[in-house]
Amino acid sequence: MKAVGSYKALAVNEDEAFLDLEIDKPEASGRNLLVEVKAISVNPVDTKVRKRPHPDETMRVLGWDAAGVVTAVGDDVNGFVVGDEVYYAGCITKPGSNSEYQLVDERIAAKKPTSLGFAESAALPLTTITAWEAIFERLGVSKDGNDAGKTILMIGGAGGVGSIAIQLAKKLANLNVIATASRPESADWCRARGADDVINHYEDISEQLDALGHPQVDYVLCLTNIAGYWKTITDVIKPQGKICTIVDFFEDSNLDLLKLKSASFAFEFMFTRSMHQTDDMDEINALLSETAAMIDSGELITTVAEVVSPINADNMRKVHATIEEGRAIGKYVLEGWS
Ligand SMILES: NC(=O)c1ccc[n+]([C@@H]2O[C@H](COP(=O)([O-])OP(=O)(O)OC[C@H]3O[C@@H](n4cnc5c(N)ncnc54)[C@H](OP(=O)(O)O)[C@@H]3O)[C@@H](O)[C@H]2O)c1
């Protein structure tokens, strides 16, 4: 089968960073589905893993977002049949989705939205799992409206995760969403996805929140550079407020700044359930299924910015380069094999 892979950790412009390869097709067993991959999307995690050394120069296939068709199922699969159209992010410890066929555990996959094609579906899983777990599980926001009217500050609103996080916070929880974006086009993108207000993360955040009449917020979801915003976040969080980030600090941070406010802090890592095979792994199937239903009912809208075709080394390189710039708006998808 075709795949885009590499044998070495290389910069995006190095010839061998992306190779068009022929590799063996895997076989389904246990709870795995064998999926014919129709579209994939690229996330910052792909660019980070690409730069990690390969033990013994083993071949590595990246990609943790896909949509496709189930072509075989393992003996223990009970939720899917051959022919089902699915979407999933997969597991960071397993081969990625940049190949014509991929195995995925049924507990972390779901039937894709029927109203979307493969490309738009492939844009959603990784970022949706991240945003959903961050908002409803780590921050503990009620998705039944019990926290309606409370305010969330989302730092980095126009990226892949922000594009769906804004929608989930607005449409399910009815929070007052204040997103950050630094350019007119990224600010417009946030508003189009439901942000009530957009402020600029390169200007004084406290002053801008004051001007909006929300000097302090109930929740902060930081989707970028947490260390750079930590002092501001601890200033603007309300007493007993909640903070979540999806990124590493990369340097010491002072959690003591939260003590006098009894504010709480949580990390979100969307591969935790799959890499640790937690007992509640099938929550990912549940949240992706619920998201698909909300897409089909029109409550949530696409997060796709651009679709590139076909899935090959040249196009993968271009999309990695775009993501690495850190200024993506929405999601970048590759579709179809040449
Ligand atoms: N823990 C997890 O499970 C998990 C899951 C997904 C992603 N992540 C990580 O979370 C981060 C965001 O992911 P993503 O997919 O949303 O990324 P992305 O799509 O590449 O995000 C791009 C956006 O980031 C904004 N941005 C860039 N620098 C910023 C800064 N200094 N302050 C505020 N915003 C800034 C830009 O907004 P403007 O152009 O408007 O400035 C741009 O729209 C990445 O580091 C990724 O690896 C973690």
The ligand as a MOL file (V3000), in Angstrom:
LIG
                    3D

  0  0  0     0  0            999 V3000
M  V30 BEGIN CTAB
M  V30 COUNTS 48 52 0 0 0
M  V30 BEGIN ATOM
M  V30 1 N -2.4240 18.3540 24.4290 0
M  V30 2 C -3.0840 17.9600 23.3550 0
M  V30 3 O -3.7760 16.9520 23.3850 0
M  V30 4 C -3.0000 18.7880 22.1100 0
M  V30 5 C -3.9160 18.5720 21.0680 0
M  V30 6 C -3.8690 19.3930 19.9450 0
M  V30 7 C -2.9050 20.3760 19.8490 0
M  V30 8 N -1.9960 20.5230 20.8570 0 CHG=1
M  V30 9 C -0.9890 21.5900 20.7790 0
M  V30 10 O -1.6920 22.8090 20.9580 0
M  V30 11 C -1.1300 23.8350 20.1550 0
M  V30 12 C -2.2160 24.4380 19.2710 0
M  V30 13 O -2.6770 23.4560 18.3510 0
M  V30 14 P -3.5190 23.9240 17.0720 0
M  V30 15 O -3.7680 22.7310 16.2470 0
M  V30 16 O -4.6600 24.7810 17.4740 0 CHG=-1
M  V30 17 O -2.3880 24.8470 16.3750 0
M  V30 18 P -2.4460 25.7700 15.0940 0
M  V30 19 O -3.6540 25.4750 14.2940 0
M  V30 20 O -1.1310 25.6860 14.4450 0
M  V30 21 O -2.6110 27.2360 15.7630 0
M  V30 22 C -2.3940 28.3540 14.9690 0
M  V30 23 C -2.9420 29.5760 15.6740 0
M  V30 24 O -2.1470 29.8680 16.8130 0
M  V30 25 C -2.2140 31.2570 17.0580 0
M  V30 26 N -0.9760 31.6660 17.7250 0
M  V30 27 C 0.2890 31.5480 17.2450 0
M  V30 28 N 1.1680 32.0420 18.1480 0
M  V30 29 C 0.4270 32.5060 19.1990 0
M  V30 30 C 0.7380 33.1530 20.4370 0
M  V30 31 N 2.0010 33.4360 20.7920 0
M  V30 32 N -0.2610 33.4610 21.2650 0
M  V30 33 C -1.5440 33.1770 20.9430 0
M  V30 34 N -1.9080 32.5590 19.7960 0
M  V30 35 C -0.9370 32.2480 18.9350 0
M  V30 36 C -2.3450 31.9130 15.6970 0
M  V30 37 O -3.2470 32.9850 15.8190 0
M  V30 38 P -2.9640 34.4220 15.1190 0
M  V30 39 O -2.5110 34.0980 13.7190 0
M  V30 40 O -4.2420 35.1190 15.2010 0
M  V30 41 O -1.8470 35.0830 15.9260 0
M  V30 42 C -2.9030 30.8020 14.7940 0
M  V30 43 O -4.1970 31.0420 14.3250 0
M  V30 44 C 0.0470 23.1720 19.4120 0
M  V30 45 O 1.2230 23.3860 20.1680 0
M  V30 46 C -0.3010 21.6980 19.4420 0
M  V30 47 O 0.8100 20.8340 19.3520 0
M  V30 48 C -2.0300 19.7640 21.9830 0
M  V30 END ATOM
M  V30 BEGIN BOND
M  V30 1 1 1 2
M  V30 2 2 2 3
M  V30 3 1 2 4
M  V30 4 1 4 5
M  V30 5 2 4 48
M  V30 6 2 5 6
M  V30 7 1 6 7
M  V30 8 2 7 8
M  V30 9 1 8 9
M  V30 10 1 8 48
M  V30 11 1 9 10
M  V30 12 1 9 46
M  V30 13 1 10 11
M  V30 14 1 11 12
M  V30 15 1 11 44
M  V30 16 1 12 13
M  V30 17 1 13 14
M  V30 18 2 14 15
M  V30 19 1 14 16
M  V30 20 1 14 17
M  V30 21 1 17 18
M  V30 22 2 18 19
M  V30 23 1 18 20
M  V30 24 1 18 21
M  V30 25 1 21 22
M  V30 26 1 22 23
M  V30 27 1 23 24
M  V30 28 1 23 42
M  V30 29 1 24 25
M  V30 30 1 25 26
M  V30 31 1 25 36
M  V30 32 1 26 27
M  V30 33 1 26 35
M  V30 34 2 27 28
M  V30 35 1 28 29
M  V30 36 1 29 30
M  V30 37 2 29 35
M  V30 38 1 30 31
M  V30 39 2 30 32
M  V30 40 1 32 33
M  V30 41 2 33 34
M  V30 42 1 34 35
M  V30 43 1 36 37
M  V30 44 1 36 42
M  V30 45 1 37 38
M  V30 46 2 38 39
M  V30 47 1 38 40
M  V30 48 1 38 41
M  V30 49 1 42 43
M  V30 50 1 44 45
M  V30 51 1 44 46
M  V30 52 1 46 47
M  V30 END BOND
M  V30 END CTAB
M  END
